[in-house]
Amino acid sequence: MTGDLIVESEGPVGRVRLNRPKALHALNLDMCEGVLEALEAWRGDAAVEAIVVDHAEGRGFCAGGDIRMLAASGATDGVEARAFFHAEYRMNHRLFTYAKPIVAFMDGITMGGGVGLALPCRFRVATGNTKFAMPETGIGLFPDVGGGWYLSQLPGRIGQYLALTGHRLDGAECLALGLATHFLASDTLDTAKARIAETPQDIASVLDALATPAPDAKILARKDEIDRLFESEVLEDIYAALDADGGEWATQTLATLKTKSPQTMKVSLRLLHEGAGMASFADEMRQEYAVGAHVVQRHDFIEGVRAVIVDKDNAPRWDPATPEAVTDHVIDQIFAPLPENEAWTPG
């Protein structure tokens, strides 16, 4: 299979290569369905012992999902958006539960849907090119594709900080936080893939042998500050803590938050709070699908995409415009479960 997704077998290794370089390999429905089909075909194929996921060319690993389509659909009946989320989340879940080892090479931009593609994999390789983020609150969305699960497991309140601000991590920071399992120099990736094809049952040793010491993880120097200032589950309290601190970093961080959607920042805080207690990844995806089905048709997402992606004026008019105006009732509505016949299922 070629086109936006290249699927092929190289000896005992199944290869999935994202191939939309002009869109930084952002996922569309066909790509998600293609990954699902490939994983299903290889699941029962004894000749395929491991899977490698990477990108074919260009700066990306994967910059996210098909945001323009989601917004256009959300502005009408939302059917196409829900179909995309449904397939994407099934892909995320299939990767998470897959029996054979999967290696994701996060060499470049790894954001949104790219995070959802990489983090379920058993081995996750970061490099000096890695730019990892969940920047959804800037377009009136929330860190989905399992964000409530993964970010809630990070040390202290770093997950909440990343979810609200959309802060970008480099490869060294991904390694230090456990988001990546290995840090390799970019010029060794072809060697790594060739050796994995030779010994697919010994991926850990291959990656361990090629791994290089990562630079210091800058975010860890801020951990105590992040834990203190982002301690609360209440967005207004976080604003107040940052304002009261008054330091340069706190002031800059508060200014960043004030550019994001108050509504979806509150959604994100609740998502991580509940994600920390989820019994299974499937439960997480079921909840995120319900939340996504609601959010994609709300004003802030359509307006956020207009401001950031379409018109590029970077001046979204959020409604409500302040955290105080986002009521608990609205958040409860967004988190309301879907009717059973509309709910997400793993397969």
N, C-alpha and C positions, 0 to 999 in steps of 0.2 A: 504494500500500500504506500503510495506517494501522494504528494500534495502538501497540505498543511501538517500532515503527520506522516513520518516515515517509519514503517514497521517492518522489521526484517529479523531473520535469525542468522547469527554468525556462530556456526558450530553449536556449542552447548548454551549459548547466551542469546536470549531474546532482546532485541534492541528497539527502543521506542525513542524516536528523535522528533522533537518539536521543530516545525519548519515554516514558521511565519515571520521571517526576519524583519520585514517592514513594520510589523505590529509588535516587535519584541516578543514574538512567540506567544502572544495572548491567546488563551483558549477559546475556542468556539464549540458549539454543540457537536459538530462532526468529530472534532479532535477528542472530546471526552468519550464519545461513543466508540471511537476507534481504539482508544486505550482499553476500554472495557472489553471489546471484542478480542483484542490481542491477549489480554490477561486470561480470558476464558479459554482461548485456543491453547495457550501454553500451560494452563493449569493441569491438564491431563496428558501433556506430551512429555514423556519421560526423557526425551532427547534434550529438552530445554531445562537446564539446572538452575539458572539465575537470570535476572532481568536487569538491564541497564537503561536508565532514563536520562537523556541529556537533550541538548539542542543542536541543530545542524550547523548554524553559522550565526554570525552577528553578536551583538552585545548581550543579548538576553540569556537567561535560562528561560524565564517566563515572567512577563510583566503583569499577568493577572488574567482577567476574563474579558469577554466581549461587552464592555461597559456601555457603548453606544446602543447596542441592541437591547440590553437590559433596560436602559432608560426609555427608549422608544416604546418598548413593550409595556413598561410600567405606566407610561402615560396613557395607555389605552386599557386593554383587558388583562394584561399581565401574563397571558397564557404562554407566550414564547419565553418570557423570563423564567417562569416556573419550570418549564421543560428543560431549560439549560441548567438551572440549579439542581433539578432532580437527577439529571445525568451526571453532572459534576460531582455531586455529593456521593452518588453511587460509586463513581470512580475513586474518590477519596477513601471511601469505606473499603472498597475491594483492595486497594493498595495496603491499607492498614491491616487487613486480616489475611493477606496473601501468604500462603505457606512457603513459597520459594523466596530466597533472598532477593531483594531489590536494592540497587544502588542508584541514587540520584546525584548527579553532578551539578551543583549549584554554582556554576562558573559564570557569574554575571548577575544581572538584575533578577531577583527572586522575590516577587511581591504578589500579594493577594492570592490569586489562583495558583501561582507558581509555588507559594508556600504550601498550599493544600496538596500540590502534586509531590513535593519533596518530603515533607515531614512525616508522612506515614511510612516512608521507606526505611528498611532496617539500617542501611548505610547511607549517610548524607555527607557529601564531600563539599567543603567550602574551600575557596581560594582567595587570593589577594584581590580578585575581581568581584567577589560576592558583594552585592548590595541587597540586603534582606529587609523587608518592611511589610507591615500591614497598614497601609495608609488610608483605609476606607472611610474613616470619619470625616476626612477632607472632602468627600463627595456625597456625604449623607448616607453612607452605608456603614457596615460594621465588620469587624474581622471574622469572616465566616470560614468556610472550608475546614472547620475544626479549630478555629482560633480560640473559641471558648474552652476547648480541651487543652490545647498546647500552651497558650499564654498563661493560663491559670496555674500551670505546673512549674513556671519559672521561679527562680529564687525571689523571696520577698515580694515587693510590689512592682518588679520590673515588667511583668506582663501587663499590668494595668497602665503603666507609663507608656509602653509601646502601643497598646491598643488605643489610648486616647490621643497621643501626639502623632502617631505614624512615624516615629523616629526610625531612621535607617541604621541598621547594624552592618558592620563589616564582617569579613570571614572569621577573623580572630575572635570577635565578640560572639559570633554564632557558635564557635567551638567552645568557648568558655561557658556559655549558657546551656550547652547540651543540645542546641538546635542542629548543630552539625556533629557528626561522629569523628570526622577527620579533617585536617587542614593540609592541602597539597599545593605545591606550586603549579600554576596553570600549564607550564610547559611539560609537566609530567603526566598530564591526564591521558594522553594517547597511550603512553606506556602502561598506565594503570588499567585502561580498558583492554589492552592486548593481553596483559597478564591475567586479568579476570577471565577472559575467554579461554586461556590455557588451563587455569585451575579454579573453576567457578565454585568449588566447594571450600575454597580457602580465601575468600574475599577479605576477611579481616586481616590475615597475614600480608596479603598483597598491599592493602592500604596502609597498614602499620609500617611496612618496609619503606614505602614511598613518602610517608608523612614527613612534613618539615615543621620545626618549631614555629608556632604562630607568634606574631607580635603581641604586646600587651593588649588586653581587652579594656579599652578606654571606659566602657560603661560601668565596669566594676568599681572604678574610682568614685563613681557617683552613687553607688548602691545605697549607702546609708542615707544619703540625701533623698533619693527616690523613695525609699521605704518610709521615711518620715513624712514627706510632703504628699505622697499618694496613699497614705495609710487608710483613709476613709473609703467606704463604699458609696459615699454621697458626693456627687460632682461639686455641689456648692461648697462643701467642706474642703475639697482639694483646691478650688479657686481661692478660698480664704487662706489656706495654709501657704500657698504660693505668694499671695499678696502680702501676708504678714511677714514672710521671710525677708522679702525685699532685696535679696542678693541678685547679682547679675544673671546667674543661671535660672533662678526661680522666676525672675521678671521676664526673661526670654521665653521660658516654658509657658508661663501664663499667657503671654502674647500669642504663642503658637496655638494654645487651646482655644483662644477666642476667635481663631479663624475656622474652627471645626464646627460641625453640626452639634448643637447642645443635645438634641434629641438622640442622635445615634451615639454620642458619648455616654449618655445614660443607659442606652441599650447595651453598649459594650461592657460597662461596669457590671450590669446585672448578668450578662452572658458569662463573664469570667467567674463571677461569684457562684452561679449555678453550675458552671462547667466543672468547677473544682470538686463537686459532689456527684457528678454523673456516674452511673453504674457502668456504662459501656460507651464506646465510641459511637455505636449505632444510636443510642439515646441522644447523644450530643447532636448528631447530624439530623435526627428527627426534629429536635428543637430548633436548630439553626434554619432548617428548611421552612418551618412555620414562621419564624421571625423574618426570614428573607422574603417570603411570599407577601408579608404585610409591608415591610419597609420599602420594597421596590416600587410600590404604588403610592407611596407618600410623597408629599411635596419636597422634602429635603433632598431625597435622592435625585429626583428629576431636575431640581434646581442646581444641585451640586455638580451633576454631570454637565449641565449647560454652562456653568461658570468655569469649570476646570478643563473639560474635554472638548466641548463644542465651541463656545464663544471665546474661551480662554481669557476672560477678563479677570478671573480669580477674585471675583467679588460676589460670592453667593449670598443671597438674601434668605437666611434661615428663618423658618417659621415653625415653632416659636424661636425668637431671636436670642433668648437668655436661658440659662439653666433653670432659673426659678420658675419660668413660664412653662416648662415641660413637666406636666403633672404625672403623679404615680398612675393615675387612671389611663393616661395615654400609653405609658410603658406597659401596663397590664394588657391593654388591647393588642399591642404589638406582640406580646408573648403568649397570646391566647392560642391554645392548640387548634390545629385545623380539624375539620370533620374527618372521621376515620377514612372515608373514601377518597379524601384529598391528601392525606398525610403521606410523608416520605417513608419508604421501606427500603431495606438494603438490596433487595433483588427479587 
